[in-house]
Amino acid sequence: MNHIPVVPEELHPFETIYPFLDGNGRLGRLLIPLMLCEDGALREPILYLSLHFKTHREEYYDRLQRTRTHGEWEAWVRFFLEGVLSNAQKAVETAQAALALFDRDRRALQAIGRAAGSTLQVHEALQKQPILSIKKATELTSLSEPTISAAPARMDELQMVNEITGRQRDRLYSYAPYIALLAEGTEPLARV
């Protein structure tokens, strides 16, 4: 990377001209990680600044407006980078918590005895795709459908997975604790 990405300044015009009737902010915030990937600052578009902007909504609007009316770019860039730092710290905490969850669940599955090997393979598949069908699990592992079909029941007993369709066929299983971990902080903000 030969330069520091200037996403805060590049995003500003889009956020303040409102080219669409609805969704300008959401689309602008979606552009942030894509622009950082394009500049080589990120390998994957994993930066999610919307929560920071929603949590500090008044300051967000004020900072954007003041860049336009008063040329206060430094304050806007500082606010933006505080969001990046906060988001990065949360991402590290979430990754560490996910690794701890995977390790804890792996140890619990190793203790189930003879069926541990196949169940651990399904557990690994759920780490890659936390909502999984039996068919998809067969694609992600080297196991047969009958072998895989027994794993969710074992994992359900340990409160690792939930069946989420309520159907008898084409069931989907959710790695519930992992999804809950990934969803932390994405809840809608309470109105004051």
C-alpha positions in Angstrom: 0.0 0.0 0.0 1.6 3.3 -1.2 -0.9 5.7 0.5 -3.2 6.0 3.4 -6.8 5.5 2.2 -8.9 8.7 2.4 -12.3 7.0 2.9 -13.6 9.6 5.3 -13.2 12.4 2.7 -14.3 10.3 -0.2 -17.5 9.2 1.6 -18.5 12.7 2.7 -19.9 13.9 -0.6 -22.0 10.8 -0.9 -23.4 11.1 2.6 -24.2 14.8 2.3 -25.8 15.1 -1.2 -28.4 12.4 -0.7 -28.7 11.1 -4.2 -31.5 8.7 -3.4 -34.8 9.0 -1.7 -33.9 6.5 1.0 -30.9 4.5 2.1 -28.2 7.1 1.5 -26.6 6.4 4.9 -26.8 2.7 4.7 -25.4 2.7 1.2 -22.6 5.1 2.2 -21.7 2.9 5.2 -21.7 -0.1 2.9 -19.2 1.7 0.6 -16.7 2.2 3.5 -15.3 -1.4 3.7 -15.5 -1.8 -0.1 -13.4 1.3 -0.6 -10.9 0.2 2.1 -10.6 -3.2 0.3 -10.1 -1.4 -3.0 -7.3 0.7 -1.4 -5.7 -2.5 0.0 -6.3 -1.5 3.7 -8.6 -4.5 4.2 -8.5 -7.9 2.7 -12.2 -8.6 3.3 -15.0 -6.1 3.7 -15.5 -6.8 7.5 -15.5 -3.2 8.9 -19.0 -2.3 10.1 -19.2 1.3 11.2 -23.0 1.6 11.2 -23.3 0.8 14.9 -20.8 3.5 15.8 -22.6 6.0 13.7 -26.0 5.0 15.0 -24.8 5.1 18.6 -23.4 8.6 18.1 -26.1 9.7 15.6 -26.3 13.4 16.6 -22.5 13.8 16.5 -22.4 11.9 13.2 -24.9 14.3 11.5 -23.3 17.3 13.1 -19.7 16.3 12.0 -20.9 15.7 8.4 -22.8 19.0 8.3 -19.8 20.9 9.8 -17.5 19.6 7.1 -19.7 21.2 4.6 -20.5 24.4 6.4 -17.3 25.1 8.3 -14.7 22.9 6.6 -14.0 20.9 9.8 -12.4 17.9 8.2 -10.1 17.0 11.1 -13.0 16.6 13.5 -14.8 14.4 11.0 -11.8 12.3 10.3 -11.1 11.9 14.0 -14.7 10.9 14.6 -14.5 8.4 11.7 -11.2 6.9 13.0 -12.6 6.6 16.5 -15.3 4.4 14.9 -12.7 2.3 13.1 -10.8 1.8 16.3 -13.9 0.9 18.3 -15.0 -1.5 15.6 -11.6 -3.1 15.3 -11.4 -3.6 19.1 -14.9 -5.2 19.1 -13.9 -7.4 16.2 -10.8 -8.7 18.1 -12.9 -9.3 21.2 -15.5 -11.2 19.1 -12.9 -13.3 17.4 -11.3 -14.2 20.7 -14.7 -15.1 22.2 -15.5 -17.2 19.1 -12.2 -19.1 19.4 -12.9 -19.7 23.1 -16.4 -21.0 22.2 -15.1 -23.3 19.6 -12.5 -24.7 22.0 -15.0 -25.2 24.8 -17.5 -26.9 22.4 -14.7 -29.0 20.9 -13.7 -30.3 24.3 -17.3 -31.1 25.2 -17.7 -33.0 21.9 -14.5 -35.0 22.5 -15.9 -36.3 25.7 -19.0 -37.9 24.0 -17.1 -41.0 23.1 -17.2 -43.1 20.0 -19.2 -40.6 17.9 -16.9 -37.7 18.7 -15.0 -37.9 15.4 -17.9 -37.4 13.1 -19.6 -34.9 15.4 -16.4 -32.8 15.5 -16.3 -32.7 11.7 -19.9 -31.3 11.7 -18.8 -28.9 14.4 -16.0 -27.6 12.2 -18.4 -27.2 9.3 -20.7 -25.2 11.5 -17.8 -22.9 12.3 -17.6 -22.1 8.6 -21.3 -21.9 8.0 -23.3 -21.5 11.3 -26.6 -22.3 9.6 -26.3 -25.6 8.0 -28.3 -28.3 6.3 -27.5 -32.0 6.3 -26.9 -31.8 2.6 -24.5 -28.9 3.0 -22.7 -30.7 5.8 -22.0 -33.6 3.5 -20.4 -31.2 1.1 -18.2 -29.7 3.7 -17.2 -33.0 5.3 -16.3 -36.4 4.1 -19.2 -37.9 6.0 -22.4 -39.6 4.7 -25.8 -38.2 5.3 -26.8 -40.9 7.8 -23.6 -40.2 9.8 -24.2 -36.5 9.7 -27.9 -36.8 10.6 -27.0 -38.1 14.1 -24.6 -35.3 14.9 -27.2 -32.5 15.4 -29.0 -34.5 18.1 -25.8 -35.0 20.0 -25.0 -31.3 19.7 -28.5 -30.3 20.7 -28.1 -32.2 23.9 -25.0 -30.0 24.6 -27.0 -26.9 23.7 -24.8 -26.1 20.7 -27.3 -26.3 17.9 -31.0 -25.7 17.3 -33.1 -27.0 14.5 -34.7 -23.8 13.1 -37.2 -24.9 10.4 -39.6 -27.0 12.4 -39.9 -29.3 9.4 -39.3 -33.1 9.1 -37.4 -32.7 5.8 -34.8 -30.2 4.6 -34.0 -29.1 8.2 -31.6 -26.3 9.0 -29.4 -26.3 12.1 -28.1 -23.2 13.7 -24.9 -23.0 15.8 -26.9 -20.9 18.2 -24.2 -19.7 20.6 -21.9 -18.7 17.8 -24.7 -16.8 16.0 -25.6 -15.1 19.3 -22.0 -14.0 19.7 -21.8 -12.6 16.2 -25.1 -10.7 16.7 -23.9 -8.9 19.9 -24.1 -5.2 19.4 -26.3 -5.4 16.3 -29.6 -5.0 18.1 -31.7 -1.9 17.2 -31.0 1.0 19.5 -33.7 1.9 21.9 -35.6 5.1 21.2 -35.2 7.8 23.8 
